[in-house]
Amino acid sequence: MLKKAFVVVVISLFCFSLGIAAEIIKLPAPQLDGGKTLMQALKERKSERSFDVKKLPANILSNMLWAACGINRPAAAKRTAPSAMNKQSIDIYVALPEGLYLYEAKTHALKPVVIQDIRALTGKQSFVAKAPVTLIYVADYKKMGNMSNDEKNFYAATDTGFISENVYLFCASEGLGTVVRGSIDKEALAKAMKLGDHQKIVLAQTVGYVKE
């Protein structure tokens, strides 16, 4: 028993030294009822740049990520947002105070990437460092196959647009604030996120309660 505990501690310290978080966060099942009507959400959709520091509850984070690009047709593993040729090439990274996670739609869970708080690197605006959640949309060009670079850039942008609008509508429905942003030092952020050469940051989107 002591030997097992020692191994766990050693692994945890090793992960910490690499800046890697140790545990997957299993999100609660998304709640598919409730919220405002689509027409009401469209009426109230807007960008917000003043955020409270209060964390989002786990169920709200779960519902938002499912709305963004979760699986809504399990038999075919298809998503709430369309993608070019169903490549599903956009990954959603979630920057939280406790670290950076990758949203895995198939398991509806957050996979740890790094334990550092990198929110300040997700944009050049002052509010990004303290807002509770930033979603970072990353295109995996390997998933796009033999498309030309122009096609990859185009579909990365359009597919991200579909996902970010889903987040806008969810936030309008739930009374949350959000804004999608392109003012990012992408090189510095990609380094902090430990991205590969085939991964390209497209946009970031901040989410949180509106500051009163």
N, C-alpha and C positions, 0 to 999 in steps of 0.2 A: 504493500500500500504506500509506504514511504517512498519507494523507488518510483512508483507511478506518479506521485505528487511532485517528486523532484524533476521528472521528465517534463511534466506540464509546465512547471515554473521555468525550466530552461528554454522550452519552446516559446513561451510567452515573452521572455526576455529577448530572445533572438528576434522574434517578430517586431518587438518594440524597437530594437536597435536598427531594424530595417525600415522603420516607419510604417509597418503593416499592422492593421488592426486584426484581432484574433478571432472574432466571432461573427457569424452570419446572423443578421436580424431577420427573423421570420415575421412578416407583416400579417396583421389580422386580415381575415377575408374581407374583400371590398363589400361595402353596403350598396346595393344596387337600387334601393328605393330612397325616397326623400329628396330633398333639395328643391330648388325652384324649377319652374317650367323652362323649356328651352327658349321660348320667346322672351320670358322675363330675364333670363341670363344674358341673352343677346342685348336686351335693352340696357342692362347694367354693366356690361363688359367695358373695362377701361384699364389704363395703365396707372399704377400707383408707385410712388417713390418715397413714401414715408412709412417706415415699418416699426412696429413694436418688437422688442427682443424676445417676447414670450414664445416658447417652443410650440410647435404644432403637435397635438395629440397623435398617438400612433394610428388611430382609426382614420383621422383626416389625411395623414401622410399616405396611408394605404389607399384610400379612395382616390386621392389626387394622382398617384402614380398609375393606378389602374386606368383612370380616365385619360391620362396622358398617352399611354401606349401599352396598356395591359391586354391580356388575352380575353377576348369576348366570344370567341368561337373555339372552345377547347378541342373539338374533334380535329380541326384543321390548324390549330395553333395560330389563328389569325387575330389581328389586333384592333384596338379601338381607333387607330389612326392608319390611313393608307400609306403604302410605300411603293416605290417604283418596282414593278415586276415582283412584288412581294419579297424583296430582298431583306427587308427589316434591318437595314444597315445603320440605323441611328441608335446609339446606346445612350441611356440616360444615367449620368453620374449625379449623385446627390451629395452636396456639400453641407454638412451639419457642424455644429460646434465641436462635436466629439470626433469628427474625422470625415473622410471621403468614402462614399460607398457607390457601388454599381448596382442599379436596379435590374434584377433578373426576372423577366416577366413569366417565364415558365414555372418558376417556383414561387413567384410573388414574394421575393425576399430581397434584402439588401446585402450584397457581398462586400466585405471590407476591402478597401484599396490601400489607404494610408490613414494613420491615426492623427496626423496633424490637422489643425483647423486651418484650412486654406481659403476660407471664404473671402478674405481680403484680396486674394489674387484673382477672384472671379470677375472683376470689373474695375473700372477706374473711378466709379462713383463712390462717395464716402459711405453711403448706406449699406453697401454690400458686405462690409466686414461684420456687421452686427445683426442684420436680418437673419431669421432663424434657418431659412432653407434657400439654397440656390441650386437649381437644376442646370447641369452643363450638358449640352447636346453634342455628342461626338459621333462623327461619321466614320465607320469602319470601311475603308475603301477596298479591303480584301473581299468583303461580302458582295461587292458590286460586280465582280467578275471581270469580263473583258470590255466593259464600257470605256469610252475615251475619257480623258481627264476632264474635258468640258462637260460631258454627260454626268460624270461623278459629282462635279461641283454643283451642277444644276439640280440634280436629284437630291443631293445632300441638303441643299437649301430648301427645296420645296417640301421634302419629307419632314424636316425640322419645323417648317411653318405649320404643317398639319398638327404636329404634336403640341407645339406651343399654344396654338389656338384652343386645343382641347383643355389645356391647363387654364387659359384665360376664362373659358366658359365655366369650368369647375369652380374657379375662385369666385366668379360672379355669383354662382349659385350658392356658395357657402359663406359669402360675406368676407372673403379674404382679399388681400391686395396682391397684385403681381405686376411685374414689368419684364419684358424680354429685352435683352441688351446685346449689343455687338461691340461696345467699347471695352475691349479686353486686350491685355498683353498676352496673346495666345502662346507665344514661345515660352514665357515664364510659367504660365498656367499648365501647359502641356508637360513641362519638366516636373512640376510639383505633383502632377497626376500620374507620372510615370507612363505616359502614353508612348506607343510605338510610332514609327515613321508612317505607317499605313493608317493612323488614326488622326483625324482632323477635327479640331474644335470648330463648331459652326456658330452657336449662340449660347448665351446663358440666360436664365430666367429666375428672378428672385420671387419668393413667395413668403407671405407672413401676414399677421394681423396688422391692420392699418393703425398707425400711431395716432392717438387722439390728441 
